[in-house]
Amino acid sequence: MAKINLETTAVESREQRLGTIVYWDGNAQELSEQSGYSKKSKCGKGCNLCEMKGPFTQPSVCSEQMVECQAGNVREAVLIQHAPIGCSASQSMYNTIYRIGLASRGHKVENLRISSTNLTEGDMVFGGVEKLRLTIEDVWNHYHPQAIFVGTSCATGIIGDDVDSVTEEYTEKLGIPVIPLHCEGFRSKHWSTGFDQTQHGILRQIVRKPTKKQEDLVNVINLWGSDVFGPMLANLNLRVNYVVDMATVEELAQMSEAAVTVAFCNTLGTYLAEGLEQAFGVPQARAPQPYGVLGTDAWLREIARITHREHLVEDFIKSEHERIAPQVEELKKKLKGLEGFISTGSAYAHGLIEVMRELGVTINGSVVFHHDPVYDSGDESQDTLAHLVDNYGNVDNFVVSIRQPFQFFTALRKNNPDFILIRHNGLAPLAARLGIPAAPLGDEHIAIGYNGLINMGNLILEIIERKRFCQDLSKHVTHQYTDWWAAQTDPAILAKHPELIWDDADTAEAIPSKRPEPVRDGAGQ
Amino acid sequence: MTKQPSMKSESISRARFGCAIGAMHTAVAIPGTVPIADCGPGCADKQYISLVFYNGFQGSGYGGGASLPCVNTTEKEVVFGGNDRLRELIQASTKVMKADLFVVTTGCISDIVGDDVASVVGDFQKKNVPVVYAETGGFRGNNFIGHEEVVKSIVDQYVGGYDGPKEQGLVNVWTELPYQNTFWRGDLIEIKRILEGIGLKVNILFGHGSGGVEEWKTVPKAQFNLVLHTWLGLSVAKHLQAKYGQPFLHVPVIPVGSIGTTSFLREVGTYAGADPKKVEAFIKDEESKYYKYIEEFSEFYCEYFFGVPSKFAVVTDSAYALAITKFAVNNLGLIPVKVIITEDPPEEHRDAIREQFHRIADDVSVEVEFIEDGFVIEEALRNSERRPAIIFGTTWDRDVAKDIKAGIVEVSFPASYEVVLSRSYVGYRGALSFIEKIFTVTISASA
């Protein structure tokens, strides 16, 4: 696969590297065949899939937010948001998640440390680098951090602040890594570029040249999930090094000494795992993700192979199969006849559908927030969508939609599932209004490994009871879509026929005719 | 006029407000109104997830949250301009979403590259599409500033001119900032209730007590505007005064508890020319109910063996800080030891705010500090000469509260450890809920 370029401070966006798309409609089999891994793909690896584009869009999420939730959650480091104050509003969200994560891993619970340069109108004219210097000095004096990340913003990207020079200057002056993270929201259509940018900065300026190896250390690229990997890998006499969230700067630095790198999902981990392999010689697991018995078996065997623990792995797998089999059988009886719908990030959704199908739950539909036709390693063993389709069959309604509730509304009404599994905010409330309960997977680790089957089975049995709440709610709420949109059955109709928005007869219907003509003065001045 | 930036650090950690485009929630707070966010892919989500979700988990209602139309600006619009894309999105919005009014709020990108939003929106206005716009790029200020911009935009571009008769007894109320104030929904309902109680007809304008755009169309008919806030809404009231010849009454103290609420109602009643008999009858009835509960509460308050704390600190916006301090001092007999104002009120209003705090009671005067940076706030609390036993603050203050062994009552954004539905802390009824909250927190921490 392409060389990871650590020479420049800015990461190549995901669409440039991987051909990532955010809008597509069809079935999982077709998408797999059209993706970069497939021999049937017309244009080879890393090509651009045919992406749709529509005139109506609802809020996405930006790369800067992913920088905030990764670089801003490194213990003993500080993130500076070089931006007007609005970019900092979301600190409250990431703080809650950070605190819950710290508590779940047994760390001291405390607020995150993110500081804004608080750019205002004058800075848009005269530039904001001086304020950046002052903020770096503030956070240094306040916290004496072991690393300072500096995330850029749309505003600083447009006015052209030279952030790299300032970070370079302070790296020297303070004797700690001061790391520029170029994460202007407009530069990438998918937020996961923000993951890549954070990891790029860490690879460039924090990970140390290895002087020793820790042969029992496994880098686990994850978010805030509970400690599931630790107990599981302890069976192979391995220790985990969780990165990036809630890791210390030292834990990030030692990634180069690990025996192997794995990720809870390839969407998150693809760039860092490949970077560690190319730049520091740490192999990544070339295996399916650890979801369901099939994926977990293969994933464990790959880790055992790389770490020379083949002698331990088969016994562990066998005993785990025996341990969970009766529980899974019991759950399958209780879950029989249920239909679910999955809406999460891309690779995570592939894993969750596998878990659902092993539990005998029907999955005919999924909305994923983007699709990577290929991951950075380019290795077919990491083709998560093909692993799903080849081993568990097609998913009939497979929509790539960047968290667009209006499309989700149509897709859900078309599939009418008993429950949905969800990650990222904004969609579960919509499902509830349609009478469908949702399980928001805040702890992304609960679906991992053998216990993942049991955890997920039990979670669904709890969640489906919430239909009492959701169905009652659905009788008492009105949705905000026009009758025209509500009548559509194709979530991608506006991408196929964008001219429909200019159909004035229908537009008139969207505006109540009883409205008197508004009297205006000063309009448009 | 653009001023040369100062060379003093203005950095803010642990932000306690959004930016001007956060005022898309001013539109969301008007029933039936849907904002259209002309901004990058993260702006709308950031403002929603913070001001609405991790702030009492208020819920975005009809027009907000993840559902509002949003440009999600890409490099293309940055380089070539975003007018065509905005035009397309507004048109598509009228096709897909039901709204009585669309409010376009612009972000940094559109404002810096200089998109001609006025002209794009103007074309729709000429076709009688109910849509207005406000320039709310984040560098222009915070969501308090954005709020006043959005309100003026709706008044100027949608409500429009009016020279008909005024309606005696009709009042427009400009008070708490929707969503930023965690309890605004319940508070506005209570404010409307008590004003109606003395015989006024109330345009509350936001929230579940509002009649949406139909109510907004009656704004010019009101006898007067009531600005019930330390400063927010004053510029709106002055604008309406010039535009419609409407006078305004400025009451800086949002009333909490019987003492404040009763004097508030008398002041407004007198100003409005309400029937004094009706005013006094309502006050009498409300006070009699209020004091039955207070009498019962007094058994706990005066006899709880293990003591209840007295010294308190307040860390919130100037209006809620003033409301809480007045109530805590005058109704409960608590002792203010530190008041920190966090919403960065415009310079021209700061002396008036200081002055209000000098007159908390005849014998109680408080010096306030204006601080926006989380680190500095925490230091101020930690190093307070007298240690507060209760902090009325935000989620950010939980750590320092733990350090100095104070109870924390989250009253302000972000209040991420509160689930709030209709709860109010103002007026007669809200004060009772506030008392319940304060003392549940303090005795829960006891053992």
Boltz contact constraints between the chains, C-beta under 6 A:
constraints:
  - contact:
      token1: [A, 55]
      token2: [B, 88]
      max_distance: 6.0
  - contact:
      token1: [A, 55]
      token2: [B, 92]
      max_distance: 6.0
  - contact:
      token1: [A, 56]
      token2: [B, 92]
      max_distance: 6.0
  - contact:
      token1: [A, 56]
      token2: [B, 96]
      max_distance: 6.0
  - contact:
      token1: [A, 57]
      token2: [B, 72]
      max_distance: 6.0
  - contact:
      token1: [A, 58]
      token2: [B, 67]
      max_distance: 6.0
  - contact:
      token1: [A, 58]
      token2: [B, 70]
      max_distance: 6.0
  - contact:
      token1: [A, 59]
      token2: [B, 44]
      max_distance: 6.0
  - contact:
      token1: [A, 59]
      token2: [B, 45]
      max_distance: 6.0
  - contact:
      token1: [A, 59]
      token2: [B, 66]
      max_distance: 6.0
  - contact:
      token1: [A, 59]
      token2: [B, 70]
      max_distance: 6.0
  - contact:
      token1: [A, 60]
      token2: [B, 41]
      max_distance: 6.0
  - contact:
      token1: [A, 60]
      token2: [B, 72]
      max_distance: 6.0
  - contact:
      token1: [A, 61]
      token2: [B, 42]
      max_distance: 6.0
  - contact:
      token1: [A, 61]
      token2: [B, 45]
      max_distance: 6.0
  - contact:
      token1: [A, 62]
      token2: [B, 40]
      max_distance: 6.0
  - contact:
      token1: [A, 62]
      token2: [B, 41]
      max_distance: 6.0
  - contact:
      token1: [A, 62]
      token2: [B, 42]
      max_distance: 6.0
  - contact:
      token1: [A, 64]
      token2: [B, 42]
      max_distance: 6.0
  - contact:
      token1: [A, 65]
      token2: [B, 42]
      max_distance: 6.0
  - contact:
      token1: [A, 84]
      token2: [B, 19]
      max_distance: 6.0
  - contact:
      token1: [A, 84]
      token2: [B, 138]
      max_distance: 6.0
  - contact:
      token1: [A, 84]
      token2: [B, 139]
      max_distance: 6.0
  - contact:
      token1: [A, 85]
      token2: [B, 15]
      max_distance: 6.0
  - contact:
      token1: [A, 85]
      token2: [B, 19]
      max_distance: 6.0
  - contact:
      token1: [A, 86]
      token2: [B, 18]
      max_distance: 6.0
  - contact:
      token1: [A, 86]
      token2: [B, 19]
      max_distance: 6.0
  - contact:
      token1: [A, 86]
      token2: [B, 138]
      max_distance: 6.0
  - contact:
      token1: [A, 88]
      token2: [B, 15]
      max_distance: 6.0
  - contact:
      token1: [A, 89]
      token2: [B, 18]
      max_distance: 6.0
  - contact:
      token1: [A, 89]
      token2: [B, 46]
      max_distance: 6.0
  - contact:
      token1: [A, 89]
      token2: [B, 47]
      max_distance: 6.0
  - contact:
      token1: [A, 89]
      token2: [B, 50]
      max_distance: 6.0
  - contact:
      token1: [A, 90]
      token2: [B, 46]
      max_distance: 6.0
  - contact:
      token1: [A, 90]
      token2: [B, 49]
      max_distance: 6.0
  - contact:
      token1: [A, 90]
      token2: [B, 50]
      max_distance: 6.0
  - contact:
      token1: [A, 91]
      token2: [B, 15]
      max_distance: 6.0
  - contact:
      token1: [A, 92]
      token2: [B, 50]
      max_distance: 6.0
  - contact:
      token1: [A, 92]
      token2: [B, 54]
      max_distance: 6.0
  - contact:
      token1: [A, 92]
      token2: [B, 414]
      max_distance: 6.0
  - contact:
      token1: [A, 92]
      token2: [B, 416]
      max_distance: 6.0
  - contact:
      token1: [A, 93]
      token2: [B, 49]
      max_distance: 6.0
  - contact:
      token1: [A, 93]
      token2: [B, 50]
      max_distance: 6.0
  - contact:
      token1: [A, 93]
      token2: [B, 54]
      max_distance: 6.0
  - contact:
      token1: [A, 96]
      token2: [B, 54]
      max_distance: 6.0
  - contact:
      token1: [A, 96]
      token2: [B, 416]
      max_distance: 6.0
  - contact:
      token1: [A, 110]
      token2: [B, 399]
      max_distance: 6.0
  - contact:
      token1: [A, 111]
      token2: [B, 399]
      max_distance: 6.0
  - contact:
      token1: [A, 115]
      token2: [B, 11]
      max_distance: 6.0
  - contact:
      token1: [A, 115]
      token2: [B, 13]
      max_distance: 6.0
  - contact:
      token1: [A, 116]
      token2: [B, 12]
      max_distance: 6.0
  - contact:
      token1: [A, 117]
      token2: [B, 11]
      max_distance: 6.0
  - contact:
      token1: [A, 118]
      token2: [B, 10]
      max_distance: 6.0
  - contact:
      token1: [A, 118]
      token2: [B, 11]
      max_distance: 6.0
  - contact:
      token1: [A, 118]
      token2: [B, 12]
      max_distance: 6.0
  - contact:
      token1: [A, 119]
      token2: [B, 139]
      max_distance: 6.0
  - contact:
      token1: [A, 120]
      token2: [B, 139]
      max_distance: 6.0
  - contact:
      token1: [A, 121]
      token2: [B, 2]
      max_distance: 6.0
  - contact:
      token1: [A, 121]
      token2: [B, 139]
      max_distance: 6.0
  - contact:
      token1: [A, 122]
      token2: [B, 2]
      max_distance: 6.0
  - contact:
      token1: [A, 122]
      token2: [B, 3]
      max_distance: 6.0
  - contact:
      token1: [A, 122]
      token2: [B, 4]
      max_distance: 6.0
  - contact:
      token1: [A, 122]
      token2: [B, 5]
      max_distance: 6.0
  - contact:
      token1: [A, 123]
      token2: [B, 5]
      max_distance: 6.0
  - contact:
      token1: [A, 124]
      token2: [B, 112]
      max_distance: 6.0
  - contact:
      token1: [A, 124]
      token2: [B, 139]
      max_distance: 6.0
  - contact:
      token1: [A, 125]
      token2: [B, 2]
      max_distance: 6.0
  - contact:
      token1: [A, 126]
      token2: [B, 5]
      max_distance: 6.0
  - contact:
      token1: [A, 134]
      token2: [B, 9]
      max_distance: 6.0
  - contact:
      token1: [A, 135]
      token2: [B, 11]
      max_distance: 6.0
  - contact:
      token1: [A, 138]
      token2: [B, 9]
      max_distance: 6.0
  - contact:
      token1: [A, 138]
      token2: [B, 11]
      max_distance: 6.0
  - contact:
      token1: [A, 142]
      token2: [B, 375]
      max_distance: 6.0
  - contact:
      token1: [A, 154]
      token2: [B, 40]
      max_distance: 6.0
  - contact:
      token1: [A, 154]
      token2: [B, 108]
      max_distance: 6.0
  - contact:
      token1: [A, 154]
      token2: [B, 109]
      max_distance: 6.0
  - contact:
      token1: [A, 155]
      token2: [B, 108]
      max_distance: 6.0
  - contact:
      token1: [A, 158]
      token2: [B, 112]
      max_distance: 6.0
  - contact:
      token1: [A, 185]
      token2: [B, 40]
      max_distance: 6.0
  - contact:
      token1: [A, 185]
      token2: [B, 41]
      max_distance: 6.0
  - contact:
      token1: [A, 185]
      token2: [B, 42]
      max_distance: 6.0
  - contact:
      token1: [A, 186]
      token2: [B, 40]
      max_distance: 6.0
  - contact:
      token1: [A, 186]
      token2: [B, 73]
      max_distance: 6.0
  - contact:
      token1: [A, 186]
      token2: [B, 74]
      max_distance: 6.0
  - contact:
      token1: [A, 186]
      token2: [B, 75]
      max_distance: 6.0
  - contact:
      token1: [A, 186]
      token2: [B, 78]
      max_distance: 6.0
  - contact:
      token1: [A, 187]
      token2: [B, 75]
      max_distance: 6.0
  - contact:
      token1: [A, 405]
      token2: [B, 66]
      max_distance: 6.0
  - contact:
      token1: [A, 405]
      token2: [B, 67]
      max_distance: 6.0
  - contact:
      token1: [A, 406]
      token2: [B, 96]
      max_distance: 6.0
  - contact:
      token1: [A, 425]
      token2: [B, 49]
      max_distance: 6.0
  - contact:
      token1: [A, 426]
      token2: [B, 65]
      max_distance: 6.0
  - contact:
      token1: [A, 426]
      token2: [B, 66]
      max_distance: 6.0
  - contact:
      token1: [A, 480]
      token2: [B, 62]
      max_distance: 6.0
  - contact:
      token1: [A, 480]
      token2: [B, 97]
      max_distance: 6.0
  - contact:
      token1: [A, 480]
      token2: [B, 98]
      max_distance: 6.0
  - contact:
      token1: [A, 482]
      token2: [B, 98]
      max_distance: 6.0
  - contact:
      token1: [A, 485]
      token2: [B, 96]
      max_distance: 6.0
  - contact:
      token1: [A, 501]
      token2: [B, 91]
      max_distance: 6.0
  - contact:
      token1: [A, 501]
      token2: [B, 92]
      max_distance: 6.0
  - contact:
      token1: [A, 501]
      token2: [B, 95]
      max_distance: 6.0
  - contact:
      token1: [A, 507]
      token2: [B, 94]
      max_distance: 6.0
  - contact:
      token1: [A, 507]
      token2: [B, 95]
      max_distance: 6.0
  - contact:
      token1: [A, 510]
      token2: [B, 94]
      max_distance: 6.0
  - contact:
      token1: [A, 517]
      token2: [B, 128]
      max_distance: 6.0
  - contact:
      token1: [A, 518]
      token2: [B, 158]
      max_distance: 6.0
  - contact:
      token1: [A, 519]
      token2: [B, 160]
      max_distance: 6.0
  - contact:
      token1: [A, 520]
      token2: [B, 157]
      max_distance: 6.0
  - contact:
      token1: [A, 520]
      token2: [B, 160]
      max_distance: 6.0
  - contact:
      token1: [A, 521]
      token2: [B, 160]
      max_distance: 6.0
  - contact:
      token1: [A, 521]
      token2: [B, 161]
      max_distance: 6.0
  - contact:
      token1: [A, 522]
      token2: [B, 156]
      max_distance: 6.0
  - contact:
      token1: [A, 523]
      token2: [B, 122]
      max_distance: 6.0
  - contact:
      token1: [A, 523]
      token2: [B, 125]
      max_distance: 6.0
  - contact:
      token1: [A, 523]
      token2: [B, 157]
      max_distance: 6.0
  - contact:
      token1: [A, 524]
      token2: [B, 118]
      max_distance: 6.0
  - contact:
      token1: [A, 524]
      token2: [B, 122]
      max_distance: 6.0
